[in-house]
Amino acid sequence: MPAPIGAAPLVTAITADGLTHPVLAAAAPYDLIIANILAGPLTHLAPGIARALAPGGMLVLSGLLHNQENLVLGFYRALRFLGRRRDGPWSALILEKPGRKA
């Protein structure tokens, strides 16, 4: 199991191939998830990301192009779309998991 590569009182950085890493799984659910990776991995990881997000939690997806927005959003239908931000050809999508924070 890889060791954490950095830590602060409220932040721990690890290297993982998805959300099944023991450190990530043990800390779920999350109030905020930020994923800045390409559209392909964002679609592949969608079920795990949605499960790891707490009710009322926010999700920011970035690293995708404008013409990939609808593709990526199609994999996150269980979440509420709140908006997008664009910078040049790049997009960031902001979503929320329905429900209340515990």
Secondary structure as UniProt FT lines:
FT   STRAND          6..7
FT   STRAND          12..13
FT   TURN            19..20
FT   HELIX           22..27
FT   STRAND          30..36
FT   HELIX           39..44
FT   HELIX           46..52
FT   STRAND          53..65
FT   HELIX           66..68
FT   HELIX           69..74
FT   TURN            75..78
FT   STRAND          80..87
FT   TURN            88..89
FT   STRAND          90..96
//
